[in-house]
């Protein structure tokens, strides 16, 4: 007896340690994800100013080095950035004295800038090539590439450049191409500052021209965390720019799929549990069905996805629609709902059934008016937890053929769709700056929604238990 108690105590300690370690790991993962999602506020602040940035790179001639720089990929009409004269194709040089050689540097500069909700920061940018330099012509002299300034722009003329000048180097970087000439100006402005030292060949002689082709102004940014998160949740997804990414299509798709799943799995799950627990005869067939239901509850979700693809998408012709997705997930959670509902029905005291039958109630009246109300808290808890698992599933819907992202809100059961887990997967696999941040933000929202569902399950269970006991 003493030995058995000692072994039991050891297992209890191990179980407690495993539970505590799991809780610590979960908290660390959630905290890490939340920190990863932190820049969403500054990303939305840059987007709110009307700017979307894109990462570019330039190969340094004669070396294996590359220099990164950030261009303005989009400027929203009527925005503060448009009011300053920024345009698509311009290069962002610096924000608040921080060199912007990639989009993440711009978001970091805005996020770290001292001040409150709204800050005004100095920005430096270089206009697109035709505005900065003018018309360039590529040629070759003794087999070596040369770039000739055919028609200088107003900015180039202000920098003492003339038509016919041959651009040789800037900041020590050789100029070998028309586009590369402007890229070299951008890279040197970011790394060495301005004015630039441009070596040109003029009338057969080399001359050094010191020139600042950049523009400077002050731009206002609004850093509002609540607004940033709400905008992220309620806007359409822009697949090209992470600062304009939105979760609305995926969130609505998840809600639609869960509603279809609930409409199918909830009544079937309760009906199956009631039959197996209250009506089914205790024979070999019933035991076989119980074993099958228990095994189906542990079926890999990928197998369920293949079943949904063959049965609902192809055989029934539902295609890659919300209806097919909801029916597929209903197969996934139906066994779990039956098991949870049966456990809740087993918790009903047998004396309650016997008392109802003793006063003349039929078996159905006993189940309807006494057993189900008593078991309802457990049934609702199991149902909500099953829905929580389905809400986080991605493999069945991926095998079914759901899209990784859509740019519209689905309107009906026959529309194509995506869900939050698939959208997270798509963002997390994108290599561009910022998509890891929006993926982390989507994870935070999904985890918060799942925690909310669990809280609802606890509240409903407690309320119904009090009502029944009262």
PyMOL commands that set and color helices and strands:
alter all, ss='L'
color gray80, all
select helices_A, chain A and resi 2-36+40-48+80-83+103-112+129-132+154-158+178-191+225-234+242-244+248-279+284-296+301-315+322-346+350-358+363-391+395-400+420-428+435-469
alter helices_A, ss='H'
color red, helices_A
select strands_A, chain A and resi 51-59+66-75+91-95+98-99+118-126+134-141+144-152+166-170+173-174+196-202+205-211+214-222
alter strands_A, ss='S'
color yellow, strands_A
deselect
rebuild
show_as cartoon
